[in-house]
Structure formats: C-alpha cells, structure tokens
Amino acid sequence: MRYALSILCGLAAGTPALAQQRPNVLLVITDDQGFGDLGAHGNPVVRTPNLDAFTKQSAWLKNFHVSPVCSPTRAALLSGQYNYRTGVVDTFIGRSLMRPDVTILPQLLAGAGYRTGLFGKWHLGDNYPLRPEDRGFQDTLWSRGGGLAQPSDHPDSTFATAYFDPFLTRNGKEERTKGYCTDVFTDAAVRFVGAKSERPFFAYVAYNAPHGPYQVPPALVAPYRGRDLSATGFPQIGQPWAGKKDNAEDIARAYAMIENVDTNFARLLKAIEDAGQAQNTIVIFLTDNGPGDTRFNAGLRNRKGTVYEGGTRVPCYVRWPGRVTPGHVVETPLAHVDIVPTLIDACAVPLPDIKLPLDGVSALGLLTGRNVDLPARTLFVQWHRGDVPERYRAFAARGPRFKLVQANGVAPDAKWTPRYELFDIPADPFEQRDLAAEKPDEVARLKAAYDAWFTDVTKRGFDPARIVVGSEKENPVRLSRQDWRGSKAGWAADSVGHWEVRVERPGRYRLGVRAARPFTACAGAVGGRRVELRSADPLAVMTTTIELPAGDARVELTLGDGDGATRRGPTYVELEFLGPVPK
C-alpha cells in the first residue's frame, strides 16, 4: 500500500522565518556494519564508546529494517519508496542508477529553505543527471560507484591504498584529498554543519566504512590483532555462529574501521554542539545492511545479501532533545522507507499543491511517545542479482508478528525453486523455528500480500536510466564498468558490456578509451557510428574524434591485443563535447 503525503501551507517553502523554526537534520549511515557491530548490542570486542553513549541519549527503533545490500537501501532511504519503484535493483553494472524523475529528501528540504550536504558514499549514479549535486544536494564530497577501490574509482587511484588520500568529487570536480577516507568525509561534514547560516541544515554523512577492502591505519587495527575473534570469543545466542578460520584479520580490520567511525561520529556531535545547535538537531544513526563478512551478529540469522534478519535488521537510533525521550524503545516494525515521511513530518516541510507518493509512513508519533497507531501493513524486502526482479526470488514479507521468507535465488546464475519459511518474529527473533507447515493460512496471506506488492512496484518496468553526455552540467563524461550493462558485463578483466547514454548536443566529441592492461586495437560503435582504432605498440589509452547526433545511443567497444584471440571491454570510456560540426 502507498500513502500520499500532502501538506498544504500558505507560506512559501523557502520563507526564512519558517526555515529558522525547523530542526536541523544529521543523517549518518555506515556501510556493511551489522546489528552486532556495536558494543551496545552485546559485542564484547569492538570499541564504540561514543555510539554506545548515543544509544542512551536516543530512541531505539528496535525492529528497523533495510534492504540486504547498499544501493537498494540508499534509494529507499532517500526517496521513501521501495527501491524497485526508483529503478534501483542491484549494486552494480547499471542496476544502481536511480531514475532522475524520482523526488528525494534533499530536494524536498532544499525547497523548504534547508542547506543540504552529502559527505561520503552516494551509490545511485556517477554521472549527470544522476549525481547527488543533480538531486538536491548543494554541498557535496562523495565517492563514485559503490565505493573506493572499485572499478568506478579514479583511473589514477591505486587499489591497495584507495582509502588513503582518496580521489573524491567535491561539488562536481574530482580532486585528490589528504587523509583517511572516513576522516576526510567527517572534515567536510564538520565544516558544513559549523557554517554560520540563518538556514537549517540537512547533512547526510554516508561513511563507506566498514565496507571492504578492509583498509585502515595500522595503528587502529593493532589492538584487535591477537584477540579471540572466533565464535568462542563472543556470546553464543540465537543463530549458531561457526565462524571461519581464515578471516580473523578481516574482522580485526573491520572492527578498527568501526572504531574509527565511532571516533568520527563523536566529532560530528561535537561540531553540532560547538555551533550551538545540539538542542535543535535531529540526529539519526543507522546502517545500510547486515555485516559484510561472517562475524558476530548478535544472534541474528545470516548476514548481508540475505533476507533473513541478519541481512536486513540494523541499528537505528534517533536523538532529538526535548522531543524524543532518551531510552525510549519503539517496538513497531519500521523500515528505510519510513525515514523520509518521518523527517518531512518532523521538519514541517510544506508541499504546496503536491502529493508525494510514499511507501513509508511517519514514525514521528511513535518516536515522541504520542499514542499513534500506524496503519496495519506488511513490510517487504527483496534482492537478487540480475537486470530485472523476478517474482518470489529472494524476498521476505514482514507483518507485525509473522515473517514469510523465500531466500533462494540470490546468485545471478542460480537454479532455484521456492522454499517458503514462516517465523513468529516476536517469539523467535533469531528465525530458528520454521512454522510454514503449521500455519499454511499465514503463509498464504503473506504470499498474497507479496504478490500484490511485487505487481505494484514493478509495473513501470526497468529500462535503465540513461547517462547524459554533451551537457554543460558535466563535460567530459567518464563511463566506468560500474554502470555498463549486458549479459557479459562485470568487473572481471575479460568482461564485455555497453553503456546506455543520451547525447544532449549533436556535434564533435573526443572519444577516449582506457584499459588497465595496454591494448593494440579497439573496435565497436558509439551511437551507431563505427569506431576502429589500432596501434603498432600497446597503449593504455587511445583517443579519436567522432560525430554524434542528439538522442539515445549505445556505447559498445571491445579491445584486443592484435592476435585476434583476446577480447575484453575497456576500463573507462570518456566522451567530451568539442563543439558543433563545422558547416
């Protein structure tokens, strides 16, 4: 079911007097930090004193859920709609591009007079018109693609050290920054929230930690080495955790990254206090999915990438002094789609003559302790690899009590058959007892609810959002393997794919082709124009000039080594508008 939020107000959205009365918002999300990756959640090893203290100052959304992986969570979090509606179905190869016509939170808040800033991971499109600066964020410092050390990273970035002195995009311009990535993002966010202004701020701080590769300053990881990071070193509750013998170093590094996040979170809170805004700032802390590795998860079943509780139930805490009682616990199941309507409600954002269709509902009454009953509803999560979602493939439907799970079919080439499980979550939060055979009526009810939901959220289809080339908003445009598509697209060295683009201005374009390994030949087509490049000597970059008409186009190029046997796609393709075709 969708809810239409229509707030009518006689005042203009950007009226300064009205803006001054609204609270600031600091929304902090971490990457691959699971439910058990906090000291406050029973982890005896990871050191998170500042986050632990924050949990005591805040309301706890005890049963808060997100999607099993990064981009789907971020799309739902910022839009208030299930990610399938936004066009986001996965995390890479063109499946994480959020449609440009989807209205998201920073656009709404900017229209209401807020200063808006993003500092960290975006993961919803690297190029115009899909970048954060195209979507309502006025001050930005962000990493491309799914994160640093990935194919979308800057061509001059080095994989082994990508988290240090990272290449980032600041307000539309790429630059090499100085420092460790989490510290760098915090530096920018601290400057933003501390800036003197009569307008309230919305700061979205999206750390890429503790996502792998687990790059972290050696001094931070040293205290975790030598600790017992096997299952025996943690409380044995809920889902049995066997652990792995070979990932102690990864766990140590992940915990060091989380401790560094904790330190930087304290810096954010101090910046708000120093600005005299602590009493008038809503602070939300959450994570984007379960842990990215096999490690302690507070007894929850499984991890990132699954629709079990361990993949989707995450920490979520909300602090708002004077409005939200510290220590208040909200038991009602809530989800990422509820954040936008909650903040619109809390910030009294006027939307004259606009009806904003949302899948989420406002939880403000639950947070502030008012006796507010939410509409009876079922929450849904689904994720699997592939260009187009498939009915019944890797999904969960969660009601107030029962949860239906069909977890099979995540892998792109999976040969799967549905296997339905039913859990009584209040009585069995660790999903240990399958009640499907005992309660077929509940299975049928939740399955029918899922069917209706899936039909609704997929009705628009999943044609990819197109990257615009030749625009004054971004020129040149660099395309990476993050956003190419095709049955053989991927991140492996021998992958082959194509990009779907829209040429805004007809004319002459510089075409640059780059690969990680030198090549002697490049062949293919750009917008139907044949491209053939050759060199006697292997090159890392080849360039030429082509003419392109305006309109939709496909960029499809393959590289060779001259022997005719080696065929692979480029690492990057760059298109730069040079001017109109001479008459």
C-alpha positions in Angstrom: 0.0 0.0 0.0 1.2 3.5 -0.8 0.5 6.6 1.2 0.1 10.1 -0.3 1.5 12.8 1.9 0.1 16.2 1.1 1.0 19.1 3.4 -0.7 22.3 2.4 0.8 25.5 3.7 0.1 29.1 3.0 3.8 30.1 3.4 6.3 29.8 0.7 8.6 26.8 1.1 11.8 28.9 1.4 10.5 31.6 3.8 13.5 32.4 6.1 11.3 32.9 9.2 9.7 29.5 8.7 13.1 27.8 8.0 14.6 29.2 11.2 11.9 27.3 13.2 12.7 24.0 11.7 15.2 21.5 13.2 18.5 20.6 11.6 18.9 17.0 10.4 22.1 14.9 10.6 21.6 11.5 9.0 24.5 9.2 9.4 24.7 5.8 7.7 27.6 3.3 7.7 28.4 0.6 5.2 28.2 -3.1 6.0 28.0 -2.6 9.7 25.7 -5.2 11.1 23.4 -5.3 14.1 26.1 -7.0 16.2 28.8 -4.4 15.4 28.1 -2.2 18.4 29.2 -2.6 22.0 25.6 -1.6 23.0 24.4 -4.6 21.1 26.4 -7.1 23.0 29.7 -7.1 21.1 32.4 -7.6 23.7 35.3 -6.8 21.3 34.6 -3.8 19.1 35.1 -0.4 20.8 32.2 2.0 20.2 32.0 4.2 23.3 30.6 7.2 21.5 27.9 5.3 19.7 27.1 3.4 22.8 26.6 6.7 24.7 24.5 8.0 21.8 22.1 5.0 22.1 21.4 6.0 25.7 20.5 9.6 24.5 18.2 8.4 21.8 15.1 6.4 21.0 15.8 2.9 19.6 13.8 1.7 16.6 14.2 -1.9 17.8 12.8 -3.6 14.7 14.2 -1.4 12.0 14.8 -3.0 8.5 16.6 -2.1 5.4 17.4 -3.9 2.1 20.0 -6.7 2.1 22.6 -4.6 0.1 23.8 -1.0 -0.4 22.1 0.8 -3.3 18.6 -0.5 -2.7 18.8 0.7 0.9 20.0 4.1 -0.1 17.4 4.5 -2.8 14.6 3.7 -0.4 16.1 5.7 2.5 16.3 8.9 0.4 13.0 8.5 -1.6 10.6 7.0 0.9 9.7 4.5 -1.8 10.7 0.9 -2.3 13.8 0.8 -4.4 12.1 -1.1 -7.3 10.0 2.0 -7.9 13.1 4.1 -8.3 14.7 1.8 -10.9 17.4 0.6 -8.5 17.5 -3.2 -8.4 21.1 -4.1 -7.5 24.5 -2.6 -6.7 26.5 -2.6 -10.0 26.6 -3.0 -13.8 24.0 -0.4 -14.5 21.5 -1.6 -11.9 22.0 1.0 -9.2 21.1 4.1 -11.2 18.1 5.9 -9.6 15.7 7.4 -12.1 16.2 11.2 -12.4 12.4 11.9 -12.0 12.3 10.4 -8.5 12.0 13.1 -5.9 14.2 12.6 -2.9 14.7 14.1 0.5 17.4 16.7 -0.2 15.2 18.2 -3.0 12.3 18.5 -0.6 14.4 20.0 2.2 16.2 22.4 -0.1 12.9 23.6 -1.4 11.9 24.3 2.2 15.0 26.5 2.8 17.5 24.0 4.1 21.2 23.9 3.3 21.8 20.4 2.1 25.1 18.4 2.0 26.3 14.9 1.2 29.6 13.6 2.5 30.5 10.0 1.7 29.1 7.3 -0.4 26.3 8.0 -2.9 26.0 4.8 -5.0 23.0 5.9 -7.1 24.7 7.2 -10.2 28.1 8.8 -11.0 27.1 11.0 -14.0 24.7 13.7 -14.9 21.7 13.8 -14.2 22.1 11.1 -11.5 24.8 12.6 -9.3 24.0 14.0 -5.8 24.5 17.6 -7.0 21.8 16.9 -9.5 19.4 15.7 -6.9 19.1 18.5 -4.4 22.5 18.3 -2.6 24.1 21.8 -2.6 27.4 20.9 -0.9 29.0 17.5 -1.8 32.1 15.4 -1.3 31.5 11.9 -2.4 33.0 8.7 -3.8 31.9 7.3 -7.1 30.2 4.0 -7.7 29.9 1.5 -4.8 32.9 2.9 -3.1 36.6 3.3 -3.2 38.9 0.6 -4.7 36.1 -0.3 -7.1 36.0 0.0 -11.0 34.4 3.4 -10.7 37.3 4.9 -8.7 39.5 7.4 -10.4 41.9 6.0 -13.0 44.9 7.2 -11.0 43.7 5.5 -7.8 45.7 2.5 -6.5 43.6 -0.4 -5.3 45.8 -1.3 -2.3 45.7 2.2 -0.9 42.5 3.7 -2.2 41.1 4.5 1.3 44.1 6.8 1.9 44.3 10.2 0.2 41.3 9.2 -1.8 40.1 10.6 -5.1 36.7 12.2 -4.4 34.2 14.5 -6.2 33.7 17.9 -4.5 30.8 19.9 -5.9 31.2 18.4 -9.3 35.0 18.5 -9.5 37.3 15.5 -8.9 40.2 16.0 -6.6 42.7 14.0 -4.6 42.1 14.6 -0.9 44.5 14.1 2.0 43.9 11.7 4.9 42.0 8.5 5.7 38.6 8.4 3.9 36.3 8.4 7.0 38.3 11.3 8.5 38.1 13.2 5.2 34.4 12.9 4.9 34.0 14.0 8.5 36.2 17.0 8.0 33.9 18.2 5.2 30.7 17.5 7.2 32.1 19.3 10.3 32.8 22.4 8.2 29.3 22.2 6.7 27.3 21.9 10.0 29.5 24.5 11.6 29.0 27.1 8.9 27.2 30.2 10.1 23.8 30.5 8.5 20.2 31.5 9.2 19.0 28.4 7.4 18.7 25.0 9.0 20.9 22.2 7.6 20.4 18.7 6.3 23.7 16.7 6.4 23.8 13.2 5.0 27.0 11.6 6.1 27.4 8.2 4.4 30.6 6.5 5.5 31.9 3.8 3.2 33.4 2.0 6.3 33.5 -0.8 7.3 32.9 -2.0 3.7 35.8 -4.0 2.3 38.5 -3.9 1.2 39.4 -3.5 4.9 41.9 -0.7 4.5 42.6 1.0 7.8 45.5 2.8 9.5 47.8 0.1 11.1 47.7 1.8 14.5 43.9 1.3 14.6 43.9 -2.4 13.8 46.8 -3.4 16.1 44.7 -3.6 19.3 42.4 -6.1 17.6 45.1 -8.5 16.4 45.7 -11.3 18.9 42.1 -11.1 20.2 40.0 -14.2 20.1 37.8 -13.3 17.1 36.4 -16.8 16.6 32.9 -17.7 17.7 34.2 -18.7 21.1 35.1 -15.1 21.9 31.5 -13.9 21.6 28.2 -14.6 23.3 26.6 -17.7 21.9 23.0 -16.6 21.4 20.5 -17.1 18.6 21.7 -18.4 15.3 24.8 -20.6 15.9 27.9 -18.9 14.5 30.6 -21.3 13.4 32.9 -18.6 12.2 35.7 -19.0 9.7 39.4 -19.8 10.4 40.7 -17.5 7.8 39.0 -14.2 8.4 40.3 -13.1 11.8 42.4 -10.4 10.1 39.4 -9.1 8.1 37.3 -9.0 11.3 40.1 -7.1 13.1 40.3 -4.6 10.3 36.5 -4.2 10.2 36.4 -3.5 13.9 39.2 -1.0 13.6 37.2 0.8 10.8 34.1 0.8 13.1 36.1 2.2 16.0 37.3 4.9 13.6 33.7 5.6 12.6 32.8 5.9 16.3 35.6 8.5 16.8 34.3 10.5 13.8 30.7 10.2 14.9 31.8 12.0 18.1 33.4 14.7 16.0 30.1 15.3 14.2 28.2 15.6 17.5 30.8 18.0 18.9 30.5 20.1 15.8 26.8 20.5 16.3 27.4 21.4 20.0 30.1 23.9 19.1 27.6 25.5 16.7 25.0 25.8 19.4 22.7 23.5 17.5 22.6 20.4 19.6 19.1 21.1 21.0 17.7 21.8 17.6 19.1 18.9 15.6 17.6 15.6 14.8 20.4 13.0 14.7 19.8 9.6 13.1 22.3 6.8 13.1 21.7 3.6 11.1 23.5 1.2 8.8 22.7 0.0 5.3 22.6 -3.8 5.7 24.0 -6.7 7.7 27.7 -7.3 8.2 29.7 -7.8 5.1 31.6 -10.8 6.5 30.9 -13.7 8.7 31.3 -12.3 12.2 29.3 -11.8 15.4 25.8 -10.5 14.6 24.1 -10.6 18.0 22.5 -14.0 17.2 20.6 -12.8 14.1 20.5 -15.3 11.3 22.8 -14.9 8.4 24.4 -11.6 7.0 24.5 -9.1 4.2 22.9 -10.2 1.0 20.2 -12.3 2.6 16.6 -11.5 3.5 16.9 -13.1 6.9 17.1 -10.8 9.9 20.9 -10.8 9.9 20.8 -9.2 6.5 18.1 -6.6 7.0 17.7 -5.7 10.7 20.1 -3.0 11.6 20.8 -0.5 14.4 18.7 2.7 14.1 18.7 5.4 16.8 17.1 8.8 16.8 18.1 11.7 19.1 16.0 14.9 19.2 16.5 16.7 22.6 13.2 17.8 24.1 11.1 15.9 21.7 12.4 12.3 21.8 12.8 10.7 25.3 16.2 9.1 25.8 15.9 5.3 26.2 12.5 5.2 24.5 12.1 1.9 22.6 9.9 1.6 19.6 8.8 -2.0 19.1 6.7 -1.4 16.0 8.4 -2.8 12.8 9.8 0.1 10.7 11.9 0.4 7.6 14.1 2.6 5.5 11.0 3.8 3.5 9.7 5.4 6.8 12.6 7.9 7.2 11.5 10.4 4.5 7.9 10.7 5.7 9.1 10.9 9.3 11.5 13.8 8.6 9.1 15.6 6.4 6.7 15.4 9.4 9.3 16.5 11.9 10.6 19.4 9.8 7.1 20.5 8.8 8.1 20.6 5.1 5.3 22.3 3.1 4.5 20.8 -0.2 2.0 23.2 -1.8 -0.2 21.6 -4.4 2.0 18.5 -4.4 1.1 15.0 -3.5 4.2 13.0 -2.8 3.5 9.2 -3.2 5.3 7.3 -0.5 5.6 3.7 0.6 6.6 4.6 4.1 4.7 6.3 6.9 5.7 8.8 9.5 7.0 7.4 12.7 7.1 10.7 14.5 4.3 9.9 16.8 6.0 6.6 17.8 9.3 8.5 18.4 7.8 11.2 20.5 5.6 8.9 22.6 2.3 10.1 21.3 -0.4 7.4 21.2 -0.3 7.0 17.4 -1.4 3.7 15.7 0.3 3.1 12.4 -1.9 1.6 9.7 -1.7 -2.2 9.6 0.8 -3.1 7.0 3.4 -5.6 5.7 7.0 -4.6 5.0 8.8 -6.1 2.1 12.4 -6.7 1.1 13.8 -8.4 -2.0 17.1 -8.6 -3.6 18.9 -10.8 -6.1 21.4 -10.4 -8.9 20.1 -9.7 -12.3 18.8 -6.8 -14.5 15.1 -7.4 -13.7 13.5 -8.6 -10.5 11.8 -12.0 -10.6 8.6 -12.8 -8.6 9.3 -14.9 -5.5 13.1 -14.8 -5.9 14.9 -14.0 -2.6 12.2 -12.0 -0.7 10.7 -11.5 2.7 7.3 -10.2 3.8 7.2 -9.0 7.4 3.9 -8.3 9.3 3.6 -7.2 12.9 4.1 -10.8 14.0 4.8 -13.3 11.2 7.5 -13.1 8.6 7.5 -15.1 5.4 10.9 -15.9 3.9 11.8 -17.3 0.5 15.6 -16.9 0.5 16.6 -18.9 -2.6 17.8 -17.5 -5.9 20.3 -14.7 -4.9 23.1 -15.6 -7.3 22.8 -14.5 -11.0 23.0 -18.0 -12.4 21.1 -19.7 -9.5 18.9 -22.7 -10.4 16.3 -22.1 -7.7 13.0 -23.3 -6.6 10.9 -21.5 -4.0 11.1 -22.8 -0.4 8.9 -20.9 2.0 9.7 -20.4 5.7 7.5 -18.7 8.3 8.7 -17.2 11.5 7.0 -15.7 14.5 9.5 -12.9 15.0 8.4 -11.6 18.4 8.7 -15.1 19.8 11.6 -16.2 17.6 13.7 -13.2 16.6 16.6 -15.5 15.6 14.5 -17.3 13.0 15.2 -20.8 14.4 11.7 -22.4 14.1 10.0 -22.7 10.7 6.2 -22.6 11.2 5.3 -22.8 7.5 3.9 -26.4 7.8 1.9 -25.5 10.9 0.4 -22.3 9.7 -0.4 -22.5 6.0 -3.0 -19.8 6.2 -0.4 -17.3 7.3 1.9 -18.4 4.5 -0.9 -17.9 2.0 -1.8 -14.5 3.5 1.7 -13.1 3.4 2.4 -14.6 -0.1 -0.7 -12.9 -1.4 0.4 -9.6 0.1 3.8 -10.0 -1.5 2.2 -10.8 -4.9 0.2 -7.5 -4.8 3.3 -5.6 -3.7 5.5 -7.1 -6.4 3.0 -6.4 -9.2 2.7 -2.8 -8.0 6.4 -1.9 -7.5 7.5 -3.4 -10.9 4.7 -2.1 -13.1 6.9 0.7 -14.5 9.5 -1.7 -15.8 13.3 -1.5 -15.5 14.6 0.3 -18.5 17.9 1.7 -17.3 18.3 5.4 -16.5 20.5 6.9 -19.2 23.7 8.9 -18.6 23.7 12.2 -20.4 26.7 13.2 -22.5 27.4 16.5 -24.1 25.7 18.5 -21.4 27.1 21.7 -19.9 26.4 20.2 -16.5 29.1 17.6 -17.0 31.7 17.6 -19.8 33.6 15.4 -20.3 31.8 12.4 -19.0 33.7 9.3 -17.8 31.9 6.0 -18.0 33.1 3.1 -15.9 32.3 -0.6 -15.5 30.1 0.3 -12.6 27.4 1.4 -15.0 27.8 -0.7 -18.1 25.3 -3.4 -18.9 25.0 -6.7 -20.8 25.0 -10.4 -20.2 28.8 -10.5 -20.1 29.2 -7.3 -18.2 31.0 -7.4 -14.9 34.2 -6.4 -13.1 36.4 -9.3 -14.3 39.3 -8.3 -16.6 37.7 -10.1 -19.6 34.2 -8.7 -19.1 32.4 -7.1 -22.1 29.5 -4.7 -21.8 27.9 -1.5 -23.1 26.6 1.8 -21.8 23.2 3.4 -22.5 23.6 7.1 -22.9 21.7 10.1 -24.2 23.5 12.6 -26.4 22.3 16.1 -25.4 24.1 18.1 -28.1 24.9 17.0 -31.6 28.4 17.6 -32.7 32.0 16.6 -32.5 33.2 14.5 -29.5 36.5 13.4 -28.3 36.4 9.7 -27.5 38.9 8.3 -25.1 39.3 4.6 -24.3 41.3 3.4 -21.4 42.2 0.0 -20.1 44.1 -1.4 -17.1 46.2 -3.5 -19.5 47.6 -2.0 -22.6 45.9 -2.9 -25.9 46.6 -2.5 -29.6 43.1 -2.4 -31.1 39.7 -1.0 -30.2 36.6 -1.7 -32.2 32.9 -1.1 -31.8 30.3 1.6 -32.1 29.1 4.8 -30.4 25.6 5.8 -31.3 25.7 3.7 -34.4 29.0 5.3 -35.5 31.6 2.7 -36.2 34.9 3.0 -34.3 38.1 1.3 -35.2 41.4 2.2 -33.6 44.8 0.4 -34.0 48.3 0.9 -32.7 51.6 -0.9 -33.5 52.6 -0.5 -29.9 50.4 -1.5 -26.9 48.7 1.6 -25.3 46.8 2.2 -22.1 44.8 5.0 -23.7 43.5 5.6 -27.3 41.7 8.7 -28.5 39.8 9.8 -31.6 37.2 12.3 -32.7 33.7 11.3 -33.7 30.5 13.0 -34.7 27.3 12.2 -32.8 23.7 13.2 -33.4 21.4 14.1 -30.4 19.3 11.3 -28.9 19.6 7.9 -27.3 22.8 6.0 -28.0 24.7 2.9 -27.0 28.4 2.9 -26.4 29.8 -0.6 -27.1 33.6 -1.1 -27.6 35.9 -4.0 -27.3 39.7 -4.1 -27.0 42.2 -6.6 -28.5 45.9 -7.4 -28.3 46.4 -7.8 -32.1 46.3 -11.6 -32.1 42.5 -11.7 -32.6 42.1 -14.1 -29.7 41.9 -11.6 -26.8 38.6 -9.7 -26.5 37.7 -7.6 -23.5 35.9 -4.3 -22.7 37.6 -1.0 -21.7 38.0 0.0 -18.1 36.8 3.6 -18.8 35.4 5.4 -21.8 35.4 9.2 -21.9 33.2 11.4 -24.1 33.9 15.1 -24.4 31.8 17.6 -26.4 34.1 19.7 -28.5 31.6 21.8 -30.4 29.2 21.7 -33.3 30.1 20.0 -36.6 31.7 22.7 -38.9 29.5 23.6 -41.8 
